[in-house]
Amino acid sequence: MSQDCANHNPEQTAHSIGAVVPRAPVAAIWLIAVSLAVIAVCLVFRLDDGGRSQALAQPALGSGARGVFAFTGQLTKDSYGVFMVDIDVGSLWCYRFQTGSEKALKLVAVRDWRYDRYLPEFSTEPPIEAIKAMVEQHRSTARQQSP
Protein backbone atom coordinates (compact mmCIF):
# COMPACT_ATOMS: atom_id res chain seq x y z
CA MET A 1 0.00 0.00 0.00
CA SER A 2 1.38 3.39 -0.87
CA GLN A 3 2.13 6.17 1.57
CA ASP A 4 -0.61 8.34 -0.01
CA CYS A 5 -3.36 5.78 0.73
CA ALA A 6 -2.30 5.34 4.34
CA ASN A 7 -2.42 9.11 5.02
CA HIS A 8 -5.67 9.64 3.12
CA ASN A 9 -8.09 12.03 4.89
CA PRO A 10 -11.58 12.07 3.30
CA GLU A 11 -12.41 15.47 4.83
CA GLN A 12 -9.33 17.11 3.24
CA THR A 13 -10.13 15.48 -0.08
CA ALA A 14 -13.73 16.71 0.04
CA HIS A 15 -12.63 20.26 0.85
CA SER A 16 -10.01 20.21 -1.89
CA ILE A 17 -12.62 19.36 -4.54
CA GLY A 18 -15.16 21.87 -3.16
CA ALA A 19 -17.65 19.39 -1.66
CA VAL A 20 -19.60 20.25 1.49
CA VAL A 21 -18.91 17.88 4.38
CA PRO A 22 -21.89 17.63 6.74
CA ARG A 23 -20.93 18.26 10.34
CA ALA A 24 -22.68 16.69 13.25
CA PRO A 25 -25.48 19.07 14.25
CA VAL A 26 -24.11 19.77 17.71
CA ALA A 27 -26.87 22.22 18.63
CA ALA A 28 -29.59 19.70 17.72
CA ILE A 29 -27.93 16.96 19.77
CA TRP A 30 -27.71 19.26 22.79
CA LEU A 31 -31.34 20.30 22.33
CA ILE A 32 -32.46 16.64 22.29
CA ALA A 33 -30.33 15.82 25.36
CA VAL A 34 -31.72 18.77 27.34
CA SER A 35 -35.30 17.93 26.30
CA LEU A 36 -34.90 14.32 27.44
CA ALA A 37 -33.44 15.49 30.75
CA VAL A 38 -36.42 17.83 31.33
CA ILE A 39 -38.89 15.02 30.53
CA ALA A 40 -37.07 12.66 32.90
CA VAL A 41 -37.17 15.23 35.72
CA CYS A 42 -40.90 15.83 35.12
CA LEU A 43 -41.61 12.10 35.21
CA VAL A 44 -39.59 11.55 38.38
CA PHE A 45 -40.99 14.51 40.31
CA ARG A 46 -44.44 14.55 38.66
CA LEU A 47 -44.23 18.28 37.90
CA ASP A 48 -47.15 18.08 35.49
CA ASP A 49 -49.94 17.81 38.08
CA GLY A 50 -48.33 17.68 41.48
CA GLY A 51 -48.94 13.95 41.79
CA ARG A 52 -52.73 14.37 41.97
CA SER A 53 -53.55 11.93 39.18
CA GLN A 54 -53.35 8.40 40.46
CA ALA A 55 -54.68 5.12 39.19
CA LEU A 56 -57.39 3.99 41.57
CA ALA A 57 -59.04 0.61 41.77
CA GLN A 58 -62.79 0.18 41.59
CA PRO A 59 -64.37 0.23 45.03
CA ALA A 60 -65.27 -3.17 46.36
CA LEU A 61 -69.01 -3.69 46.83
CA GLY A 62 -68.52 -6.04 49.74
CA SER A 63 -66.73 -9.23 50.47
CA GLY A 64 -66.54 -11.92 47.84
CA ALA A 65 -66.84 -11.95 44.10
CA ARG A 66 -69.87 -10.56 42.29
CA GLY A 67 -71.17 -10.56 38.73
CA VAL A 68 -71.01 -13.05 35.89
CA PHE A 69 -67.99 -15.27 35.29
CA ALA A 70 -67.28 -17.41 32.22
CA PHE A 71 -64.77 -20.21 31.70
CA THR A 72 -64.30 -23.00 29.18
CA GLY A 73 -64.17 -26.72 29.71
CA GLN A 74 -64.51 -30.08 28.05
CA LEU A 75 -68.02 -31.58 28.05
CA THR A 76 -67.37 -34.91 26.33
CA LYS A 77 -64.44 -36.56 24.59
CA ASP A 78 -65.02 -34.51 21.43
CA SER A 79 -66.94 -31.44 22.59
CA TYR A 80 -66.13 -28.30 24.49
CA GLY A 81 -68.25 -25.64 26.05
CA VAL A 82 -68.37 -22.43 28.00
CA PHE A 83 -69.68 -22.41 31.57
CA MET A 84 -71.16 -19.21 32.93
CA VAL A 85 -71.88 -18.42 36.57
CA ASP A 86 -74.00 -15.54 37.84
CA ILE A 87 -73.05 -15.03 41.47
CA ASP A 88 -75.70 -12.39 42.19
CA VAL A 89 -78.62 -14.45 40.86
CA GLY A 90 -77.32 -17.84 42.01
CA SER A 91 -77.35 -19.73 38.75
CA LEU A 92 -75.02 -21.41 36.30
CA TRP A 93 -75.46 -22.42 32.70
CA CYS A 94 -73.48 -24.11 29.97
CA TYR A 95 -73.22 -23.75 26.20
CA ARG A 96 -71.69 -26.34 23.85
CA PHE A 97 -69.63 -25.30 20.83
CA GLN A 98 -71.17 -27.26 17.99
CA THR A 99 -68.71 -27.80 15.15
CA GLY A 100 -69.03 -29.43 11.78
CA SER A 101 -71.21 -28.28 8.92
CA GLU A 102 -73.64 -26.42 11.22
CA LYS A 103 -71.53 -24.33 13.60
CA ALA A 104 -73.51 -23.02 16.55
CA LEU A 105 -73.51 -22.33 20.24
CA LYS A 106 -76.14 -24.53 21.91
CA LEU A 107 -77.50 -24.17 25.44
CA VAL A 108 -76.83 -27.46 27.25
CA ALA A 109 -78.02 -26.90 30.82
CA VAL A 110 -79.11 -24.28 33.35
CA ARG A 111 -79.18 -24.67 37.11
CA ASP A 112 -80.28 -22.45 39.99
CA TRP A 113 -78.25 -23.39 43.06
CA ARG A 114 -79.80 -21.08 45.67
CA TYR A 115 -81.51 -23.97 47.44
CA ASP A 116 -78.89 -26.66 46.77
CA ARG A 117 -76.72 -25.44 49.61
CA TYR A 118 -79.38 -26.29 52.17
CA LEU A 119 -79.19 -30.01 51.40
CA PRO A 120 -76.75 -31.79 53.70
CA GLU A 121 -76.07 -34.50 51.09
CA PHE A 122 -77.29 -35.42 47.62
CA SER A 123 -75.77 -38.09 45.41
CA THR A 124 -72.20 -37.77 46.67
CA GLU A 125 -69.38 -40.27 47.04
CA PRO A 126 -68.12 -40.94 49.64
CA PRO A 127 -71.08 -40.14 51.89
CA ILE A 128 -70.74 -37.23 54.32
CA GLU A 129 -70.74 -39.59 57.33
CA ALA A 130 -67.72 -41.48 55.95
CA ILE A 131 -65.82 -38.21 55.46
CA LYS A 132 -66.77 -37.08 58.97
CA ALA A 133 -65.43 -40.35 60.41
CA MET A 134 -62.13 -39.98 58.49
CA VAL A 135 -61.66 -36.40 59.72
CA GLU A 136 -62.37 -37.39 63.35
CA GLN A 137 -59.93 -40.31 63.08
CA HIS A 138 -57.23 -38.01 61.66
CA ARG A 139 -57.77 -35.46 64.43
CA SER A 140 -57.61 -38.05 67.20
CA THR A 141 -54.41 -39.53 65.74
CA ALA A 142 -52.88 -36.06 65.51
CA ARG A 143 -53.80 -35.31 69.16
CA GLN A 144 -52.23 -38.58 70.35
CA GLN A 145 -48.99 -37.92 68.46
CA SER A 146 -48.58 -34.31 69.63
CA PRO A 147 -46.30 -33.91 72.72
N, C-alpha and C positions, 0 to 999 in steps of 0.2 A: 504494500500500500504506500502511496506516495506521501510526502510530507504535507502537501496541499490538502489532501483528503482528511488527514488526521486533525489538522487545525481549522477545518471548515466550520464556520459560524453562520447558520442560516439567517440570523437577524442582520448581520453585516451584508450578506449577499442580497437580501431583500432591499435594504436601504440603498445599496449601490446600483440596483436596477430601477429604483424609484417606486417600489411596491410599498404599500402601507401594511405595517405589521400590527395586528390588533393587540392592544395591551389588556391585561386583566382589569376589568372595571372595578378598581379598588373602592371607589365611593359606593357602588352598588353592593358590594360584598359587605362593607361596613354597615350600610343601611339595613340589609337583611339580618346581620348579626344583632344589631341593636333592637330591631323589631322583635326578633325571637326572644331576646332577653326580657323585653317589656312584657310580652305575652306570658312567659314563664313566671315572672314576678306576679302578674295579675292572677294567674291560676293558683299559685302557691298561697297568696295572701287574700284571694277572693276580693279584689278591689272593685269588681264590677257591681256588686250589690251588697257588700258588707256581710256576706255569708248568710243572708236571709233566705235564699232559695235552697231548700233542702228536699230531698226525695223522702216522702213519707209513705208509710204503708197504709193500706186500707184499715179502718178501725174494725176490730173484731166484734161480732154481734153477740158474742157469748162464748161459752166453752164448747168445744167440739166443732166438727165440720158441718157445713150447711150447703144446700144447693143440690145440683144434679152432677153426678160423676159418671163417666163412661170409660170402659176398658174393653179390650178385645180378649177373646179366648176361643179355644177349640171346642166345638159342640160334639162332633163325631169324628171318626177317622179321617173323613174327607171334607168336612165342612167347618167353617169358622163363623163366628158371630161377634156382635158387640153387645155388651151387657151395660145397662144403664140403671143407676140407682138415684132415686129422689129422696134425700134424707128428710126434707121438710114434710113431705106427704106420707112417707113410710111405704114406698113401693119400689119394686124392681121389675125390669122387663128386659127381654132379649130379642134381638133381630139376628136372622141368619143371612149371610151373604150367599145368594144363589148365583152360581156361575153356570157356564154352558151357553146354549143358544139364547136362552131367556135370562138375562142378568137382571137381578132384582134384590131388593132388601125386604125380607119377609119377617113379619112379627111371629115369634115362636111361642113366647109365654109372657104372662104378666102375673105378678104376685104382690098382694098387699100384706106386709108383715106386722102391722101394728098389733095384732092380737096373738101372733105366733109366740111372742116372748113370754106370754103368760102361761104357756104349756110347760110343765116341768120336764116332759119327755114325749117325743113322738118319733117313732121309727128310727131309732139311733142304735148304733153298735159301737162299742159295748154299751149295755144299759147303764143308766146313771148310778144305780146302786153298786154295780161292779166297780165303777170308777171311784166312787166314794170309799169303798172298802180298800182299794189300792192306795189311795191317798192317806187314809188313816193308818194303814200298815207302814207306809213309808215314814210318816211322822213319828210313829211309835219306835221304829227302828232308829231313827235319827236321834230321838230323845235318849234312848238307851246307850248309844255310842258316844254322846257328848259327855265331856268330863264334868 
